[in-house]
Amino acid sequence: MSLLCLFLSASFLTLLIFIRRRSLSLYHYPPGPRALPFIGNVLQVPIERPEERFAQWGFHYGDVVYIRLFQQPIVILNSLQAARDILEKRGAIYSDRPRFVLFSELMGWASASTHVRYGPRFRKHRRFVNLTFNQQAASRLRPLQVKEAFTLMDGFIQTPDLFLQHFRRYAAATILKITYGREITSVDDFFVLLAERAGTLTVESGSPAATLVDYFPIIRHIPTWAPFAGFKRKALEARKAVQKMMDIPFEIVKEDLRTGRATPSYTSTLLEAHRQSDGKVDPEDEEDIKGSAGTLYAGMQTVAVLETFMLAMTRHPEILIRAQGEMDRVVGTDRLPDLDDRPSLTYLECLFNEVLRWNPPVPLGLPHRLMEDDVYKGYFIPKGSNIIANAHAILHDCPQPNEFNPDRYMVDNDLPDPKHVIFGFGRRICPGRYFADAGIWIVLANIIAIFRITPARNERDEPIIPPVSFATAFVRHCKPFPSCIEPRSENALKLYRQASAQWSN
């Protein structure tokens, strides 16, 4: 009887699977450009600014576009509604990540919380990060952000031509203090250089979605000296840099804990919390703590946003003057702004939104992976598809999208809030979004209150208007440009000095 029941159960399950697949076969894939045999749409996806090509396909084929890179199905979401419908309302089956061979196996990032597969370990990573970066916990980190923002302002005063380096120091200083308890005073700090080298080499090793090894995993076994193995040589070099970035500060925290010198931090707190009765930490817990800490360490999106703000202000000093007029009316001229002023500084909020809209720091976000077959609006989306939410297309769906114009948020209430787009969707939304949002606002508000920003001038005293030019990479940074930064008044400089002295005590 037991064998008969087992046979009947298996037969019934097989029948259900057949019926489901049969019903799904009646649906068509979402529309998209015609694919070539075997290689699919590989030749149609540009190496530079693919988000713009994807947006063009969105105008032609609709909000949901289907392409195929070799045998890998890719679904591109070019509207906010489609992204919410699929990645949020159906998050239970769209919250996995693709397993990119280059990143997961060659780069050693399998444990990083942004790349870990959906399941118990993913939830564990999120739990780790949420302990420090949930909305309530993030508010307790504001004093650090304000202190480091004033150090950034001092850099603008002392060496204004190095403003891009000061942004990098600010981003590194805030996250390294929280993650490892390290004090960062210079852009030349060893830990800042570690993070920058790892980030640069990772970008140079190529986008994971654009490498043949992701579609033909057997290629990873070819020797580094073989022809066409350049990707592997770059990946191995990047792997060493990433491993140093993750290992060195982590091992320092472990040693400080052992000797009783550890400063409270994300890493030290988690290691203490997971210490067993014998004083050791389970290897998997240790790997997860190190991986999640390393992911926080490597984040460079804040720098890209601050660079974009400076580019926009250099090109449009009149917008900065308008924001300063609002600042003087709302905050006054006897103190500097703080986060309590944020609800009243409506034009600054529009300016912040426009910075994020004009150049989304991660234009294509991190892809999701569908865990089972699905149907959306009559279109069949096969299991294993990579799902890309095109933040660039979503935020550029407005009149004159390439023009920097904060007023659009004053007159059009239907525009999506960029902060609801750039941090991702569903169960993969960035857990550090509250911390990042507050940190950027604090910097923007203080720059506006203290400084005048105008184009640099050449030897003929003519203004140098920087072009709107962004480097093609996973994180879209501005290409280097000059700018003239100086205190806007003696009173603003006095307020800075008073506030800086208060926060340094």
C-alpha positions in Angstrom: 0.0 0.0 0.0 2.8 2.4 0.9 4.5 1.9 -2.5 1.1 2.4 -4.2 0.5 5.6 -2.3 4.0 6.8 -3.2 3.5 6.0 -6.9 0.1 7.7 -7.0 1.5 10.8 -5.2 4.4 11.1 -7.6 2.1 10.6 -10.6 -0.2 13.3 -9.3 2.7 15.7 -8.7 4.0 15.0 -12.2 0.6 15.7 -13.6 0.3 19.0 -11.8 3.7 20.1 -13.0 2.8 19.1 -16.6 -0.5 21.0 -16.4 1.2 24.1 -15.0 3.9 24.1 -17.6 1.3 23.5 -20.3 -0.8 26.4 -19.1 2.3 28.7 -18.9 3.3 27.7 -22.4 0.2 29.5 -23.7 1.7 32.8 -22.6 4.3 34.7 -24.5 7.5 36.3 -23.2 7.4 40.0 -22.7 8.2 42.0 -25.9 11.8 43.0 -26.7 14.3 43.3 -29.5 14.7 40.4 -31.8 17.4 38.0 -30.5 20.0 36.2 -32.7 20.4 32.4 -32.5 22.6 31.2 -29.7 24.0 34.6 -28.6 20.6 36.3 -28.1 20.8 40.1 -27.7 24.4 40.3 -26.6 25.5 42.5 -29.5 22.6 44.9 -28.9 23.6 45.7 -25.3 26.2 48.5 -25.2 29.2 48.4 -22.9 28.7 52.1 -22.0 25.5 53.4 -20.5 23.3 50.3 -21.1 20.6 51.9 -19.0 20.0 54.4 -21.8 19.5 51.7 -24.4 17.2 49.8 -22.0 15.1 53.0 -21.6 14.9 53.4 -25.4 13.6 49.8 -25.6 11.1 50.7 -22.9 9.6 53.5 -25.1 9.4 51.0 -28.0 8.3 47.8 -26.3 6.7 48.9 -23.0 7.5 48.9 -19.3 8.6 45.3 -19.2 11.2 44.3 -21.8 12.6 40.8 -22.3 16.0 40.1 -23.7 18.3 37.1 -23.7 22.1 37.1 -23.2 23.1 33.7 -24.6 20.7 31.4 -22.7 20.1 33.8 -19.8 16.7 35.5 -19.8 16.8 39.1 -18.6 13.7 41.2 -17.8 14.1 44.9 -17.6 11.6 47.0 -15.7 11.4 50.6 -17.0 8.6 52.0 -14.9 8.0 52.4 -11.2 4.7 50.6 -11.3 6.2 47.5 -12.9 9.1 47.5 -10.4 6.6 47.7 -7.5 4.2 45.1 -8.9 7.0 42.6 -9.5 9.7 43.2 -6.9 7.5 44.3 -4.0 4.1 42.7 -4.4 5.7 39.4 -5.5 8.8 39.7 -3.5 8.5 36.2 -2.1 9.7 34.8 -5.5 11.7 37.8 -6.8 14.1 38.3 -3.9 17.0 36.0 -4.9 20.2 37.3 -6.5 21.9 35.9 -9.6 25.0 33.8 -8.8 27.6 35.6 -10.9 30.6 33.3 -11.3 33.1 36.2 -11.5 31.9 37.8 -8.3 31.0 34.7 -6.3 33.9 32.4 -7.1 36.8 34.5 -8.3 36.1 37.5 -6.2 35.3 35.7 -3.0 32.1 37.8 -2.4 29.8 34.8 -1.9 29.1 35.9 1.6 28.6 39.6 1.0 25.1 40.5 2.1 24.2 42.2 -1.2 25.1 39.0 -3.2 24.0 36.2 -0.8 21.2 34.0 -2.1 17.7 34.4 -0.7 17.0 32.2 2.2 17.9 31.8 5.9 21.5 33.2 5.4 20.2 36.2 3.6 17.7 36.9 6.5 20.6 36.5 8.9 22.7 39.1 7.1 19.8 41.5 7.1 19.3 41.0 10.8 22.9 41.9 11.4 22.8 45.1 9.4 19.3 46.2 10.7 20.6 46.1 14.3 22.8 49.1 13.3 21.0 50.8 10.4 17.3 50.5 11.1 15.5 53.9 11.2 15.7 54.2 15.0 19.3 53.0 15.3 20.4 55.2 12.4 19.2 58.3 14.3 21.7 57.5 17.0 24.5 57.8 14.5 23.7 61.4 13.6 26.3 63.0 15.9 29.0 61.1 14.1 27.7 62.2 10.7 27.5 65.8 11.8 31.1 65.7 13.3 32.5 64.2 10.0 30.5 66.7 8.0 32.3 69.6 9.8 35.6 67.9 9.1 34.5 67.9 5.4 33.7 71.6 5.6 37.2 72.3 7.1 38.7 70.5 4.1 36.7 72.7 1.7 38.1 75.8 3.5 41.7 74.6 3.7 42.1 72.9 0.3 38.9 73.5 -1.8 40.5 72.2 -5.0 40.6 68.7 -3.4 36.8 68.6 -2.9 36.4 65.2 -4.5 39.0 63.7 -2.1 37.2 65.3 0.8 34.0 63.6 -0.2 35.7 60.2 -0.3 37.3 60.8 3.1 33.8 61.8 4.6 32.2 58.6 3.2 35.0 56.4 4.4 35.3 58.1 7.8 31.6 57.7 8.7 31.3 54.0 7.7 34.7 52.9 9.0 34.0 54.4 12.4 30.7 52.5 12.6 31.9 49.3 11.1 35.3 48.9 12.6 35.7 51.7 15.1 38.5 53.3 13.0 39.2 57.1 13.1 39.9 58.5 9.6 41.5 61.9 9.4 43.0 61.9 5.9 42.0 60.8 2.4 45.4 59.1 2.3 44.5 56.9 5.3 45.5 53.3 4.7 41.9 52.0 5.1 40.5 54.5 2.6 43.2 53.5 0.1 42.3 49.8 0.6 38.6 50.5 -0.2 39.4 52.7 -3.2 41.8 50.1 -4.7 39.3 47.3 -4.3 36.5 49.3 -5.8 38.6 50.5 -8.7 39.8 47.0 -9.6 36.4 45.5 -9.2 35.0 47.9 -11.8 37.9 47.4 -14.1 37.4 43.6 -13.9 34.1 44.1 -15.8 30.4 44.1 -15.0 29.4 40.6 -13.9 26.4 40.6 -16.3 28.8 41.4 -19.2 31.4 38.6 -18.9 31.3 35.4 -20.8 32.2 33.4 -17.7 28.8 34.0 -16.3 27.2 32.3 -19.2 29.9 29.7 -19.8 31.1 28.8 -16.2 33.6 26.2 -17.6 35.7 29.1 -18.8 36.8 29.8 -15.2 39.0 26.7 -15.4 41.2 28.0 -18.1 44.8 29.0 -16.9 45.6 32.7 -16.5 48.3 32.5 -19.2 45.9 31.3 -21.9 44.5 33.6 -24.6 41.2 35.4 -23.7 42.0 34.9 -20.0 42.4 38.6 -19.3 39.2 38.7 -17.3 40.6 36.0 -15.0 43.9 37.9 -14.4 41.9 41.1 -13.6 39.5 39.2 -11.4 42.3 37.5 -9.4 44.0 40.9 -8.9 40.8 42.4 -7.8 40.1 39.4 -5.5 43.4 40.0 -3.6 42.4 43.7 -3.2 38.9 42.8 -2.0 40.2 40.2 0.4 42.6 42.7 1.9 39.8 45.2 2.3 37.7 42.7 4.1 40.4 40.8 6.1 42.7 43.5 7.5 40.3 45.7 9.4 38.4 42.6 10.5 41.5 41.0 11.9 42.5 44.2 13.7 39.1 44.2 15.5 39.5 40.6 16.5 42.9 41.3 17.9 41.6 44.4 19.7 38.9 42.2 21.3 41.4 39.7 22.4 43.6 42.3 24.1 40.7 44.3 25.5 41.4 47.4 23.4 38.4 47.1 21.0 36.3 50.3 20.3 32.6 49.6 20.1 31.6 49.0 16.5 29.4 47.0 14.2 32.0 44.2 13.9 33.1 44.1 17.6 29.5 44.1 18.8 28.5 41.2 16.5 31.6 39.2 17.3 30.9 39.6 21.1 27.3 38.6 20.7 28.2 35.4 18.8 31.0 34.4 21.1 30.5 30.8 22.3 31.2 29.5 25.8 34.7 28.5 24.8 35.4 32.1 23.6 35.3 31.2 19.9 32.9 32.3 17.2 31.4 29.8 14.9 33.2 30.0 11.5 30.0 30.6 9.5 29.0 33.4 11.9 32.4 34.9 11.6 32.3 34.7 7.8 28.9 36.3 7.7 30.0 39.2 10.1 33.1 39.8 8.0 31.2 39.7 4.7 28.4 42.1 5.8 31.0 44.5 7.3 33.1 44.4 4.1 30.0 45.2 2.0 29.3 48.3 4.2 33.0 49.3 3.9 32.9 49.1 0.1 29.9 51.3 -0.5 30.7 54.4 -2.6 27.2 55.6 -3.6 27.4 58.5 -1.2 30.4 59.9 -3.0 28.7 59.7 -6.3 25.7 61.7 -5.0 27.9 64.4 -3.5 29.9 64.7 -6.7 26.7 65.1 -8.7 25.5 67.8 -6.4 28.8 69.7 -6.9 28.7 69.3 -10.6 25.1 70.7 -10.7 26.0 73.6 -8.4 29.1 74.5 -10.5 27.0 74.6 -13.6 24.0 76.3 -12.0 25.2 78.8 -9.3 21.8 80.5 -9.5 20.1 77.4 -8.1 22.6 77.4 -5.1 21.8 81.1 -4.5 18.1 80.3 -4.4 18.7 77.5 -1.9 20.7 79.8 0.2 17.9 82.4 0.2 15.6 79.7 1.6 18.2 78.7 4.1 18.5 82.3 5.4 14.7 82.7 5.7 14.1 79.4 7.4 17.2 78.8 9.6 18.3 82.4 9.9 21.8 83.7 10.0 22.8 83.0 13.6 23.2 79.2 13.4 23.8 76.4 10.9 21.0 74.0 9.8 20.3 70.6 11.4 18.0 67.8 10.6 15.1 69.3 12.6 15.0 72.0 9.9 14.6 69.5 7.1 10.7 69.5 6.9 10.8 73.3 6.5 13.5 73.5 3.8 11.3 72.5 0.9 13.4 73.8 -1.9 16.5 72.0 -0.5 14.5 68.8 -0.5 13.5 69.4 -4.2 17.2 70.1 -4.9 18.2 66.8 -3.2 15.6 64.9 -5.2 16.8 66.4 -8.4 20.4 65.4 -7.7 19.3 61.8 -7.3 17.0 61.9 -10.3 19.5 63.6 -12.7 22.2 61.0 -12.0 21.0 58.0 -10.1 24.2 56.7 -8.4 23.5 53.0 -9.4 21.4 53.4 -12.6 20.5 49.7 -13.0 20.7 48.7 -9.3 21.6 45.1 -8.4 19.6 42.5 -10.3 17.0 40.2 -8.7 16.5 36.5 -9.7 13.1 34.9 -10.2 12.9 31.7 -8.2 9.9 30.1 -10.0 7.9 30.6 -13.2 5.6 33.6 -13.2 3.1 35.5 -15.3 2.7 39.2 -15.2 0.1 41.1 -17.2 -0.3 38.0 -19.5 3.5 37.7 -20.1 5.4 34.6 -19.1 8.6 35.2 -17.1 10.7 32.0 -16.7 12.3 30.8 -13.6 15.9 31.9 -13.3 15.4 35.2 -15.1 17.5 38.1 -14.0 15.2 41.1 -13.2 16.7 44.6 -13.6 14.9 47.7 -12.3 16.1 50.5 -14.5 16.3 53.4 -12.1 17.6 55.7 -14.8 14.5 55.1 -17.0 12.1 55.4 -14.1 13.6 58.7 -12.9 14.1 60.2 -16.4 10.4 59.6 -17.4 9.6 63.3 -17.2 9.8 66.4 -19.4 13.3 67.5 -20.3 14.9 64.7 -18.2 18.5 65.8 -19.0 18.0 69.3 -17.6 18.8 69.9 -14.0 15.7 71.6 -12.6 14.7 71.3 -9.0 11.5 73.2 -9.7 10.0 70.1 -11.3 9.4 68.8 -7.8 7.7 72.0 -6.8 5.1 71.9 -9.6 4.6 68.1 -10.4 3.4 66.0 -7.4 3.2 62.9 -9.6 6.9 62.6 -10.0 8.3 59.6 -8.1 10.4 60.3 -5.1 13.9 59.2 -6.1 14.6 58.0 -2.6 11.9 55.3 -3.2 13.8 54.2 -6.3 17.6 54.4 -5.9 17.7 52.2 -2.7 16.1 49.2 -4.5 12.8 47.4 -4.1 11.1 44.8 -2.0 13.0 42.5 0.3 16.3 43.6 -1.2 15.9 47.3 -0.4 19.1 48.8 1.0 19.1 48.4 4.8 21.4 51.4 5.2 19.1 53.8 3.4 18.1 55.9 6.5 21.8 56.4 7.4 22.8 57.3 3.8 19.9 59.7 3.3 20.6 61.6 6.5 24.3 61.8 5.9 24.0 63.2 2.5 21.4 65.8 3.6 23.6 67.0 6.4 26.5 67.6 4.0 24.3 69.3 1.4 22.6 71.6 3.9 25.9 72.7 5.4 27.6 73.3 2.1 24.7 75.4 1.0 24.8 77.4 4.3 28.5 78.0 4.3 29.9 78.2 0.8 29.7 79.9 -2.6 30.2 77.6 -5.5 31.0 79.0 -9.0 32.8 77.7 -12.1 36.6 77.8 -12.0 38.2 80.2 -14.3 41.0 79.8 -16.9 44.1 81.9 -17.5 41.9 84.4 -19.5 39.6 84.7 -16.5 36.8 82.9 -18.4 34.5 80.5 -16.6 35.2 76.8 -17.1 31.7 75.2 -17.4 32.2 71.5 -16.7 30.5 69.2 -19.1 27.8 66.7 -17.9 30.0 63.7 -18.1 29.8 60.5 -16.1 32.1 57.5 -15.9 30.6 54.2 -17.1 30.6 51.8 -14.2 28.3 50.0 -11.7 28.3 53.2 -9.6 28.1 56.2 -12.0 30.6 58.8 -10.7 31.2 62.2 -12.3 34.3 62.6 -14.3 36.8 64.9 -12.5 36.0 68.6 -13.0 37.3 71.9 -11.4 35.1 74.2 -9.2 35.6 77.3 -7.2 34.6 77.0 -3.6 34.9 79.7 -1.0 33.0 80.8 2.1 30.0 82.9 1.1 30.4 85.4 3.9 32.4 86.2 7.1 29.3 85.4 9.1 29.0 82.0 7.5 32.7 81.3 8.3 32.2 82.4 11.9 29.1 80.1 12.3 31.1 77.2 10.9 34.0 77.8 13.3 31.7 78.1 16.3 29.8 74.9 15.4 33.0 73.0 14.6 34.5 73.9 17.9 31.4 72.7 19.7 31.4 69.3 17.9 35.1 68.8 18.4 34.9 69.1 22.2 
